[in-house]
């Protein structure tokens, strides 16, 4: 019994493990009896009492897509070294400014990566969040150098159009400065801008100017400054001009149903690799490629040209193209004429000297060559000796006088 008890004690116990299984619900099959019992109610939809369970795989996919979308929206983590316009550090290259930052802040050069020159100074891309905080904490090293180390700011840009360049006060006309405009914007919209600057190309003698104001947060409503300017509006960056190389047209590439065309001449019958035609724009017809900035039909900031403008542009482009063809034909004609004259001169010299390769040229040969150079139409030469053989020249026709059947004429040319 003792041995048996030991065997029973040492024997492993069997434990039942419940394995979940996906139970496929049975679909109630329609029989002929059920159809006849329902009668005309064939279109009745019977809802199942069991709630529909969303598969775990689809839920995981949705969560994954959501996480991917949230991860794409990243913030600007760069650091900026702000420098005045006349600062000596602006002349340094990225490698030079890296050395200065490491020396001034007493930090490791491995804390930040790429350095890129920008309008306000230099932009630093930090390697990690810890490195970014370390660099910001060491900002005091720039205290006496005239430079500032700041984090990237997501300012809201607002355009303030037609701001008067001068305002009349009791003291007289005063030119509107950036500080005056900042105070006026704060008075009007109860929010002080972080920075203001002139926008675009403003002429000095113009009565109005366009300014751009930068806010830390967007103002609540539109506003005017000095009760004379235009309504301020949010600044929207202009979209770049889209050019589709498939059809060589200026339009969005999303829904294009045009046939592919040659980038050199605009034809739809061949590709650019085998094109031998003259260069012609597909849009305006001018003597340039379709993607050239010389194209008159190229959209501008104000938008695409109208149908009337396109008609005028095509007429002007066609005139320019025909003028180019005429100039090219004239150049080819002149070149062919010059080649013909060169070949004619070479053939004349070879014909003249064919029999006298080892002897000096005779006076008759020299006279014929000189007459040919001067393009003399008629030439009369009488040889001072008797000979049965006469001189010939490919440029002149020979007219020999006839003295009689038994009379031998002199050698003539």
DRENNU-857209 format. One record per residue (C-alpha): residue in one letter; x, y negated, z. Coordinates in pm, whole numbers, padded with zeros to 5 digits, always signed. Layout:
BEGIN
<atom res="A" x="X" y="Y" z="Z"/>
...
//
This chain:
BEGIN
<atom res="X" x="+00000" y="+00000" z="+00000"/>
<atom res="X" x="+00287" y="-00234" z="+00078"/>
<atom res="X" x="+00434" y="-00184" z="-00264"/>
<atom res="X" x="+00096" y="-00225" z="-00425"/>
<atom res="X" x="+00031" y="-00542" z="-00231"/>
<atom res="X" x="+00363" y="-00683" z="-00344"/>
<atom res="X" x="+00283" y="-00608" z="-00705"/>
<atom res="X" x="-00051" y="-00780" z="-00678"/>
<atom res="X" x="+00113" y="-01082" z="-00515"/>
<atom res="X" x="+00380" y="-01115" z="-00778"/>
<atom res="X" x="+00139" y="-01077" z="-01071"/>
<atom res="X" x="+00065" y="-01414" z="-01241"/>
<atom res="X" x="-00286" y="-01548" z="-01212"/>
<atom res="X" x="-00480" y="-01611" z="-01528"/>
<atom res="X" x="-00619" y="-01966" z="-01547"/>
<atom res="X" x="-00885" y="-02058" z="-01802"/>
<atom res="X" x="-00804" y="-02380" z="-01993"/>
<atom res="X" x="-01089" y="-02569" z="-02154"/>
<atom res="X" x="-00997" y="-02683" z="-02505"/>
<atom res="X" x="-01227" y="-02953" z="-02647"/>
<atom res="X" x="-01365" y="-02876" z="-02988"/>
<atom res="X" x="-01530" y="-03100" z="-03239"/>
<atom res="X" x="-01882" y="-02968" z="-03256"/>
<atom res="X" x="-02027" y="-03022" z="-03599"/>
<atom res="X" x="-02394" y="-03117" z="-03560"/>
<atom res="X" x="-02633" y="-02902" z="-03754"/>
<atom res="X" x="-02840" y="-03073" z="-04013"/>
<atom res="X" x="-03201" y="-02968" z="-04009"/>
<atom res="X" x="-03271" y="-02798" z="-04340"/>
<atom res="X" x="-03589" y="-02896" z="-04522"/>
<atom res="X" x="-03813" y="-02605" z="-04605"/>
<atom res="X" x="-04111" y="-02595" z="-04842"/>
<atom res="X" x="-04350" y="-02567" z="-04547"/>
<atom res="X" x="-04218" y="-02890" z="-04387"/>
<atom res="X" x="-04242" y="-03077" z="-04716"/>
<atom res="X" x="-04604" y="-02973" z="-04774"/>
<atom res="X" x="-04690" y="-03050" z="-04409"/>
<atom res="X" x="-04559" y="-03407" z="-04441"/>
<atom res="X" x="-04754" y="-03457" z="-04761"/>
<atom res="X" x="-04690" y="-03789" z="-04931"/>
<atom res="X" x="-04451" y="-03908" z="-04657"/>
<atom res="X" x="-04146" y="-03815" z="-04859"/>
<atom res="X" x="-03967" y="-04142" z="-04802"/>
<atom res="X" x="-03987" y="-04128" z="-04423"/>
<atom res="X" x="-03644" y="-04149" z="-04263"/>
<atom res="X" x="-03598" y="-03954" z="-03941"/>
<atom res="X" x="-03343" y="-04105" z="-03708"/>
<atom res="X" x="-03133" y="-03872" z="-03503"/>
<atom res="X" x="-03167" y="-03904" z="-03127"/>
<atom res="X" x="-02796" y="-03841" z="-03083"/>
<atom res="X" x="-02581" y="-04154" z="-03090"/>
<atom res="X" x="-02325" y="-04176" z="-03368"/>
<atom res="X" x="-01973" y="-04136" z="-03239"/>
<atom res="X" x="-01704" y="-04329" z="-03421"/>
<atom res="X" x="-01406" y="-04109" z="-03502"/>
<atom res="X" x="-01094" y="-04187" z="-03302"/>
<atom res="X" x="-00884" y="-04213" z="-03617"/>
<atom res="X" x="-01087" y="-04507" z="-03751"/>
<atom res="X" x="-01072" y="-04683" z="-03414"/>
<atom res="X" x="-00697" y="-04642" z="-03403"/>
<atom res="X" x="-00669" y="-04783" z="-03757"/>
<atom res="X" x="-00871" y="-05090" z="-03663"/>
<atom res="X" x="-00661" y="-05153" z="-03354"/>
<atom res="X" x="-00343" y="-05109" z="-03553"/>
<atom res="X" x="-00458" y="-05354" z="-03822"/>
<atom res="X" x="-00559" y="-05604" z="-03554"/>
<atom res="X" x="-00220" y="-05579" z="-03389"/>
<atom res="X" x="-00049" y="-05624" z="-03723"/>
<atom res="X" x="-00254" y="-05937" z="-03797"/>
<atom res="X" x="-00177" y="-06087" z="-03458"/>
<atom res="X" x="+00192" y="-06016" z="-03499"/>
<atom res="X" x="+00208" y="-06203" z="-03832"/>
<atom res="X" x="+00104" y="-06532" z="-03671"/>
<atom res="X" x="+00441" y="-06636" z="-03531"/>
<atom res="X" x="+00540" y="-06969" z="-03384"/>
<atom res="X" x="+00842" y="-07177" z="-03472"/>
<atom res="X" x="+01118" y="-07083" z="-03225"/>
<atom res="X" x="+01392" y="-07295" z="-03379"/>
<atom res="X" x="+01591" y="-07557" z="-03191"/>
<atom res="X" x="+01677" y="-07894" z="-03345"/>
<atom res="X" x="+01982" y="-08111" z="-03292"/>
<atom res="X" x="+01844" y="-08462" z="-03357"/>
<atom res="X" x="+02110" y="-08702" z="-03487"/>
<atom res="X" x="+02090" y="-09074" z="-03578"/>
<atom res="X" x="+02143" y="-09166" z="-03941"/>
<atom res="X" x="+02496" y="-09302" z="-03884"/>
<atom res="X" x="+02610" y="-09028" z="-03647"/>
<atom res="X" x="+02952" y="-08877" z="-03718"/>
<atom res="X" x="+02823" y="-08520" z="-03676"/>
<atom res="X" x="+02610" y="-08551" z="-03990"/>
<atom res="X" x="+02927" y="-08513" z="-04198"/>
<atom res="X" x="+03002" y="-08173" z="-04044"/>
<atom res="X" x="+02922" y="-07843" z="-04211"/>
<atom res="X" x="+02717" y="-07572" z="-04032"/>
<atom res="X" x="+03040" y="-07404" z="-03918"/>
<atom res="X" x="+03167" y="-07734" z="-03778"/>
<atom res="X" x="+02846" y="-07813" z="-03590"/>
<atom res="X" x="+02852" y="-07460" z="-03446"/>
<atom res="X" x="+03197" y="-07525" z="-03300"/>
<atom res="X" x="+03082" y="-07859" z="-03154"/>
<atom res="X" x="+02773" y="-07703" z="-02991"/>
<atom res="X" x="+02974" y="-07421" z="-02836"/>
<atom res="X" x="+03228" y="-07669" z="-02699"/>
<atom res="X" x="+02978" y="-07928" z="-02570"/>
<atom res="X" x="+02728" y="-07687" z="-02413"/>
<atom res="X" x="+02987" y="-07429" z="-02300"/>
<atom res="X" x="+02783" y="-07139" z="-02434"/>
<atom res="X" x="+02861" y="-06829" z="-02635"/>
<atom res="X" x="+02843" y="-06859" z="-03015"/>
<atom res="X" x="+02646" y="-06534" z="-03022"/>
<atom res="X" x="+02341" y="-06701" z="-02861"/>
<atom res="X" x="+02223" y="-06862" z="-03186"/>
<atom res="X" x="+02230" y="-06744" z="-03544"/>
<atom res="X" x="+02188" y="-06943" z="-03863"/>
<atom res="X" x="+02239" y="-07322" z="-03871"/>
<atom res="X" x="+02066" y="-07520" z="-04145"/>
<atom res="X" x="+02097" y="-07895" z="-04220"/>
<atom res="X" x="+01762" y="-08078" z="-04206"/>
<atom res="X" x="+01653" y="-08441" z="-04243"/>
<atom res="X" x="+01673" y="-08514" z="-03870"/>
<atom res="X" x="+02000" y="-08326" z="-03807"/>
<atom res="X" x="+02048" y="-07951" z="-03780"/>
<atom res="X" x="+01814" y="-07659" z="-03710"/>
<atom res="X" x="+01932" y="-07365" z="-03497"/>
<atom res="X" x="+01771" y="-07022" z="-03507"/>
<atom res="X" x="+01815" y="-06856" z="-03168"/>
<atom res="X" x="+01872" y="-06482" z="-03146"/>
<atom res="X" x="+01624" y="-06414" z="-02861"/>
<atom res="X" x="+01392" y="-06587" z="-02615"/>
<atom res="X" x="+01650" y="-06563" z="-02337"/>
<atom res="X" x="+01913" y="-06721" z="-02561"/>
<atom res="X" x="+01672" y="-07000" z="-02651"/>
<atom res="X" x="+01607" y="-07081" z="-02286"/>
<atom res="X" x="+01980" y="-07071" z="-02212"/>
<atom res="X" x="+02055" y="-07323" z="-02487"/>
<atom res="X" x="+01773" y="-07554" z="-02373"/>
<atom res="X" x="+01897" y="-07545" z="-02013"/>
<atom res="X" x="+02244" y="-07650" z="-02131"/>
<atom res="X" x="+02106" y="-07960" z="-02306"/>
<atom res="X" x="+02284" y="-08193" z="-02062"/>
<atom res="X" x="+02607" y="-08141" z="-02254"/>
<atom res="X" x="+02471" y="-08377" z="-02525"/>
<atom res="X" x="+02400" y="-08662" z="-02281"/>
<atom res="X" x="+02689" y="-08890" z="-02387"/>
<atom res="X" x="+02718" y="-08787" z="-02753"/>
<atom res="X" x="+02408" y="-08963" z="-02891"/>
<atom res="X" x="+02252" y="-08633" z="-03001"/>
<atom res="X" x="+01938" y="-08467" z="-02867"/>
<atom res="X" x="+01853" y="-08099" z="-02843"/>
<atom res="X" x="+01480" y="-08034" z="-02877"/>
<atom res="X" x="+01249" y="-07743" z="-02940"/>
<atom res="X" x="+01031" y="-07728" z="-03250"/>
<atom res="X" x="+00712" y="-07931" z="-03222"/>
<atom res="X" x="+00390" y="-07853" z="-03408"/>
<atom res="X" x="+00272" y="-08207" z="-03471"/>
<atom res="X" x="-00056" y="-08297" z="-03640"/>
<atom res="X" x="+00005" y="-08524" z="-03940"/>
<atom res="X" x="-00241" y="-08804" z="-04018"/>
<atom res="X" x="-00224" y="-09037" z="-04320"/>
<atom res="X" x="-00311" y="-09403" z="-04255"/>
<atom res="X" x="-00357" y="-09566" z="-04600"/>
<atom res="X" x="-00354" y="-09932" z="-04707"/>
<atom res="X" x="-00210" y="-10073" z="-04386"/>
<atom res="X" x="-00142" y="-10447" z="-04434"/>
<atom res="X" x="+00229" y="-10519" z="-04455"/>
<atom res="X" x="+00181" y="-10849" z="-04270"/>
<atom res="X" x="-00081" y="-10983" z="-04032"/>
<atom res="X" x="-00154" y="-11349" z="-03958"/>
<atom res="X" x="-00140" y="-11460" z="-03596"/>
<atom res="X" x="-00119" y="-11792" z="-03420"/>
<atom res="X" x="+00258" y="-11777" z="-03448"/>
<atom res="X" x="+00230" y="-11717" z="-03823"/>
<atom res="X" x="+00272" y="-11412" z="-04045"/>
<atom res="X" x="+00426" y="-11113" z="-03869"/>
<atom res="X" x="+00542" y="-10801" z="-04050"/>
<atom res="X" x="+00385" y="-10479" z="-03923"/>
<atom res="X" x="+00649" y="-10261" z="-03759"/>
<atom res="X" x="+00637" y="-09904" z="-03633"/>
<atom res="X" x="+00600" y="-10014" z="-03270"/>
<atom res="X" x="+00309" y="-10246" z="-03355"/>
<atom res="X" x="+00138" y="-09970" z="-03550"/>
<atom res="X" x="+00188" y="-09722" z="-03264"/>
<atom res="X" x="+00026" y="-09960" z="-03015"/>
<atom res="X" x="-00263" y="-10029" z="-03253"/>
<atom res="X" x="-00329" y="-09658" z="-03310"/>
<atom res="X" x="-00329" y="-09598" z="-02935"/>
<atom res="X" x="-00579" y="-09882" z="-02889"/>
<atom res="X" x="-00813" y="-09754" z="-03159"/>
<atom res="X" x="-00820" y="-09379" z="-03095"/>
<atom res="X" x="-00702" y="-09365" z="-02729"/>
<atom res="X" x="-00419" y="-09130" z="-02826"/>
<atom res="X" x="-00062" y="-09245" z="-02870"/>
<atom res="X" x="+00120" y="-09091" z="-03167"/>
<atom res="X" x="+00453" y="-08924" z="-03106"/>
<atom res="X" x="+00606" y="-09076" z="-03419"/>
<atom res="X" x="+00510" y="-09297" z="-03714"/>
<atom res="X" x="+00689" y="-09353" z="-04043"/>
<atom res="X" x="+00631" y="-09492" z="-04391"/>
<atom res="X" x="+00494" y="-09242" z="-04640"/>
<atom res="X" x="+00582" y="-09232" z="-05008"/>
<atom res="X" x="+00738" y="-09509" z="-05214"/>
<atom res="X" x="+00631" y="-09847" z="-05082"/>
<atom res="X" x="+00746" y="-10161" z="-05261"/>
<atom res="X" x="+00877" y="-10440" z="-05042"/>
<atom res="X" x="+00654" y="-10703" z="-05207"/>
<atom res="X" x="+00337" y="-10489" z="-05190"/>
<atom res="X" x="+00059" y="-10631" z="-04966"/>
<atom res="X" x="-00028" y="-10287" z="-04828"/>
<atom res="X" x="+00167" y="-09978" z="-04722"/>
<atom res="X" x="+00089" y="-09618" z="-04642"/>
<atom res="X" x="+00197" y="-09480" z="-04305"/>
<atom res="X" x="+00200" y="-09132" z="-04157"/>
<atom res="X" x="+00136" y="-09078" z="-03786"/>
<atom res="X" x="+00228" y="-08762" z="-03597"/>
<atom res="X" x="+00021" y="-08655" z="-03295"/>
<atom res="X" x="+00083" y="-08383" z="-03038"/>
<atom res="X" x="-00286" y="-08293" z="-03070"/>
<atom res="X" x="-00537" y="-08392" z="-03333"/>
<atom res="X" x="-00735" y="-08713" z="-03269"/>
<atom res="X" x="-01106" y="-08670" z="-03206"/>
<atom res="X" x="-01234" y="-08900" z="-03483"/>
<atom res="X" x="-01123" y="-09104" z="-03780"/>
<atom res="X" x="-01006" y="-09459" z="-03727"/>
<atom res="X" x="-00887" y="-09781" z="-03892"/>
<atom res="X" x="-00599" y="-10001" z="-03781"/>
<atom res="X" x="-00607" y="-10382" z="-03765"/>
<atom res="X" x="-00967" y="-10359" z="-03896"/>
<atom res="X" x="-00826" y="-10379" z="-04250"/>
<atom res="X" x="-00669" y="-10044" z="-04333"/>
<atom res="X" x="-00831" y="-09745" z="-04497"/>
<atom res="X" x="-00980" y="-09458" z="-04301"/>
<atom res="X" x="-00713" y="-09230" z="-04154"/>
<atom res="X" x="-00740" y="-08868" z="-04263"/>
<atom res="X" x="-00553" y="-08545" z="-04190"/>
<atom res="X" x="-00255" y="-08487" z="-04415"/>
<atom res="X" x="-00280" y="-08183" z="-04640"/>
<atom res="X" x="+00029" y="-08077" z="-04827"/>
<atom res="X" x="-00016" y="-08059" z="-05201"/>
<atom res="X" x="-00021" y="-07709" z="-05344"/>
<atom res="X" x="+00254" y="-07637" z="-05596"/>
<atom res="X" x="+00164" y="-07634" z="-05964"/>
<atom res="X" x="+00089" y="-07278" z="-06071"/>
<atom res="X" x="+00227" y="-07153" z="-06403"/>
<atom res="X" x="+00142" y="-06801" z="-06521"/>
<atom res="X" x="+00422" y="-06655" z="-06734"/>
<atom res="X" x="+00192" y="-06379" z="-06863"/>
<atom res="X" x="-00008" y="-06617" z="-07083"/>
<atom res="X" x="+00207" y="-06933" z="-07043"/>
<atom res="X" x="-00082" y="-07136" z="-06903"/>
<atom res="X" x="-00121" y="-07371" z="-06608"/>
<atom res="X" x="-00386" y="-07200" z="-06393"/>
<atom res="X" x="-00412" y="-06960" z="-06095"/>
<atom res="X" x="-00279" y="-06612" z="-06164"/>
<atom res="X" x="-00558" y="-06427" z="-05983"/>
<atom res="X" x="-00828" y="-06398" z="-06250"/>
<atom res="X" x="-00651" y="-06440" z="-06584"/>
<atom res="X" x="-00804" y="-06262" z="-06884"/>
<atom res="X" x="-00590" y="-06425" z="-07154"/>
<atom res="X" x="-00371" y="-06224" z="-07387"/>
<atom res="X" x="+00004" y="-06222" z="-07322"/>
<atom res="X" x="+00194" y="-06475" z="-07531"/>
<atom res="X" x="+00552" y="-06547" z="-07631"/>
<atom res="X" x="+00734" y="-06787" z="-07402"/>
<atom res="X" x="+00930" y="-06938" z="-07692"/>
<atom res="X" x="+00665" y="-07012" z="-07956"/>
<atom res="X" x="+00335" y="-06930" z="-07780"/>
<atom res="X" x="+00229" y="-06661" z="-08028"/>
<atom res="X" x="+00023" y="-06364" z="-07908"/>
<atom res="X" x="+00153" y="-06132" z="-08184"/>
<atom res="X" x="+00499" y="-06061" z="-08044"/>
<atom res="X" x="+00706" y="-06085" z="-07727"/>
<atom res="X" x="+00982" y="-06333" z="-07650"/>
<atom res="X" x="+01264" y="-06081" z="-07695"/>
<atom res="X" x="+01203" y="-06045" z="-08070"/>
<atom res="X" x="+01087" y="-06402" z="-08141"/>
<atom res="X" x="+01261" y="-06574" z="-08435"/>
<atom res="X" x="+01028" y="-06873" z="-08471"/>
<atom res="X" x="+01094" y="-07233" z="-08374"/>
<atom res="X" x="+01038" y="-07329" z="-08011"/>
<atom res="X" x="+00683" y="-07459" z="-07959"/>
<atom res="X" x="+00473" y="-07523" z="-07649"/>
<atom res="X" x="+00154" y="-07322" z="-07623"/>
<atom res="X" x="-00027" y="-07594" z="-07426"/>
<atom res="X" x="+00057" y="-07926" z="-07597"/>
<atom res="X" x="+00225" y="-07804" z="-07919"/>
<atom res="X" x="+00548" y="-07997" z="-07862"/>
<atom res="X" x="+00898" y="-07876" z="-07961"/>
<atom res="X" x="+00980" y="-07724" z="-07621"/>
<atom res="X" x="+00902" y="-07415" z="-07417"/>
<atom res="X" x="+00566" y="-07373" z="-07247"/>
<atom res="X" x="+00720" y="-07387" z="-06898"/>
<atom res="X" x="+00916" y="-07705" z="-06969"/>
<atom res="X" x="+00864" y="-08017" z="-06759"/>
<atom res="X" x="+00840" y="-08217" z="-07084"/>
<atom res="X" x="+00498" y="-08064" z="-07149"/>
<atom res="X" x="+00233" y="-08337" z="-07168"/>
<atom res="X" x="-00041" y="-08094" z="-07060"/>
<atom res="X" x="+00137" y="-08008" z="-06736"/>
<atom res="X" x="-00093" y="-08075" z="-06434"/>
<atom res="X" x="+00000" y="-08361" z="-06205"/>
<atom res="X" x="-00085" y="-08441" z="-05844"/>
<atom res="X" x="-00412" y="-08597" z="-05957"/>
<atom res="X" x="-00518" y="-08269" z="-06119"/>
<atom res="X" x="-00537" y="-08103" z="-06459"/>
<atom res="X" x="-00589" y="-08316" z="-06773"/>
<atom res="X" x="-00938" y="-08352" z="-06919"/>
<atom res="X" x="-01051" y="-08225" z="-07260"/>
<atom res="X" x="-01008" y="-08569" z="-07417"/>
<atom res="X" x="-00658" y="-08597" z="-07274"/>
<atom res="X" x="-00571" y="-08247" z="-07394"/>
<atom res="X" x="-00684" y="-08340" z="-07745"/>
<atom res="X" x="-00459" y="-08647" z="-07743"/>
<atom res="X" x="-00169" y="-08448" z="-07598"/>
<atom res="X" x="-00198" y="-08178" z="-07867"/>
<atom res="X" x="-00203" y="-08437" z="-08146"/>
<atom res="X" x="+00108" y="-08607" z="-08007"/>
<atom res="X" x="+00281" y="-08274" z="-07955"/>
<atom res="X" x="+00202" y="-08161" z="-08310"/>
<atom res="X" x="+00344" y="-08486" z="-08453"/>
<atom res="X" x="+00662" y="-08440" z="-08251"/>
<atom res="X" x="+00689" y="-08076" z="-08361"/>
<atom res="X" x="+00648" y="-08165" z="-08732"/>
<atom res="X" x="+00909" y="-08440" z="-08699"/>
<atom res="X" x="+01148" y="-08189" z="-08548"/>
<atom res="X" x="+01085" y="-07948" z="-08837"/>
<atom res="X" x="+01153" y="-08222" z="-09095"/>
<atom res="X" x="+01476" y="-08323" z="-08922"/>
<atom res="X" x="+01586" y="-07962" z="-08906"/>
<atom res="X" x="+01509" y="-07909" z="-09276"/>
<atom res="X" x="+01709" y="-08221" z="-09366"/>
<atom res="X" x="+02006" y="-08098" z="-09165"/>
<atom res="X" x="+01992" y="-07761" z="-09339"/>
<atom res="X" x="+01973" y="-07930" z="-09679"/>
<atom res="X" x="+02279" y="-08145" z="-09607"/>
<atom res="X" x="+02470" y="-07845" z="-09478"/>
<atom res="X" x="+02385" y="-07637" z="-09785"/>
<atom res="X" x="+02494" y="-07923" z="-10017"/>
<atom res="X" x="+02826" y="-07954" z="-09838"/>
<atom res="X" x="+02883" y="-07581" z="-09859"/>
<atom res="X" x="+02804" y="-07586" z="-10232"/>
<atom res="X" x="+03054" y="-07866" z="-10296"/>
<atom res="X" x="+03323" y="-07686" z="-10096"/>
<atom res="X" x="+03266" y="-07364" z="-10290"/>
<atom res="X" x="+03266" y="-07554" z="-10620"/>
<atom res="X" x="+03594" y="-07728" z="-10542"/>
<atom res="X" x="+03758" y="-07403" z="-10439"/>
<atom res="X" x="+03637" y="-07229" z="-10756"/>
<atom res="X" x="+03763" y="-07517" z="-10971"/>
<atom res="X" x="+04107" y="-07509" z="-10817"/>
<atom res="X" x="+04125" y="-07132" z="-10860"/>
<atom res="X" x="+04016" y="-07153" z="-11226"/>
<atom res="X" x="+04261" y="-07432" z="-11306"/>
<atom res="X" x="+04560" y="-07263" z="-11149"/>
<atom res="X" x="+04476" y="-06907" z="-11251"/>
<atom res="X" x="+04726" y="-06911" z="-11540"/>
<atom res="X" x="+04978" y="-07144" z="-11383"/>
<atom res="X" x="+05045" y="-06988" z="-11047"/>
<atom res="X" x="+05423" y="-07005" z="-11092"/>
<atom res="X" x="+05437" y="-07331" z="-11293"/>
<atom res="X" x="+05363" y="-07693" z="-11198"/>
<atom res="X" x="+05028" y="-07842" z="-11300"/>
<atom res="X" x="+05019" y="-08013" z="-11639"/>
<atom res="X" x="+04904" y="-08375" z="-11685"/>
<atom res="X" x="+04581" y="-08245" z="-11841"/>
<atom res="X" x="+04507" y="-08029" z="-11534"/>
<atom res="X" x="+04574" y="-08324" z="-11304"/>
<atom res="X" x="+04347" y="-08549" z="-11513"/>
<atom res="X" x="+04066" y="-08292" z="-11508"/>
<atom res="X" x="+04092" y="-08242" z="-11130"/>
<atom res="X" x="+04095" y="-08618" z="-11068"/>
<atom res="X" x="+03795" y="-08672" z="-11296"/>
<atom res="X" x="+03607" y="-08398" z="-11112"/>
<atom res="X" x="+03681" y="-08562" z="-10775"/>
<atom res="X" x="+03557" y="-08898" z="-10904"/>
<atom res="X" x="+03250" y="-08726" z="-11053"/>
<atom res="X" x="+03311" y="-08875" z="-11400"/>
<atom res="X" x="+03039" y="-08774" z="-11644"/>
<atom res="X" x="+03230" y="-08804" z="-11977"/>
<atom res="X" x="+03599" y="-08741" z="-12034"/>
<atom res="X" x="+03790" y="-08762" z="-12364"/>
<atom res="X" x="+04135" y="-08609" z="-12387"/>
<atom res="X" x="+04343" y="-08557" z="-12704"/>
<atom res="X" x="+04637" y="-08325" z="-12680"/>
<atom res="X" x="+04964" y="-08454" z="-12839"/>
<atom res="X" x="+05049" y="-08112" z="-12983"/>
<atom res="X" x="+04908" y="-07845" z="-13208"/>
<atom res="X" x="+04773" y="-07529" z="-13051"/>
<atom res="X" x="+04518" y="-07257" z="-13119"/>
<atom res="X" x="+04415" y="-07249" z="-12750"/>
<atom res="X" x="+04218" y="-07529" z="-12578"/>
<atom res="X" x="+04180" y="-07626" z="-12215"/>
<atom res="X" x="+03851" y="-07551" z="-12038"/>
<atom res="X" x="+03696" y="-07662" z="-11708"/>
<atom res="X" x="+03386" y="-07525" z="-11528"/>
<atom res="X" x="+03261" y="-07874" z="-11445"/>
<atom res="X" x="+03263" y="-08005" z="-11806"/>
<atom res="X" x="+03116" y="-07882" z="-12133"/>
<atom res="X" x="+03354" y="-07870" z="-12434"/>
<atom res="X" x="+03262" y="-08053" z="-12754"/>
<atom res="X" x="+03521" y="-07979" z="-13026"/>
<atom res="X" x="+03527" y="-08195" z="-13343"/>
<atom res="X" x="+03495" y="-08001" z="-13670"/>
<atom res="X" x="+03740" y="-08121" z="-13940"/>
<atom res="X" x="+03685" y="-07839" z="-14191"/>
<atom res="X" x="+03717" y="-07465" z="-14240"/>
<atom res="X" x="+04085" y="-07470" z="-14331"/>
<atom res="X" x="+04177" y="-07756" z="-14098"/>
<atom res="X" x="+04316" y="-07659" z="-13759"/>
<atom res="X" x="+04218" y="-07919" z="-13494"/>
<atom res="X" x="+04441" y="-08032" z="-13216"/>
<atom res="X" x="+04408" y="-07880" z="-12868"/>
<atom res="X" x="+04109" y="-08049" z="-12709"/>
<atom res="X" x="+03933" y="-08045" z="-12376"/>
//
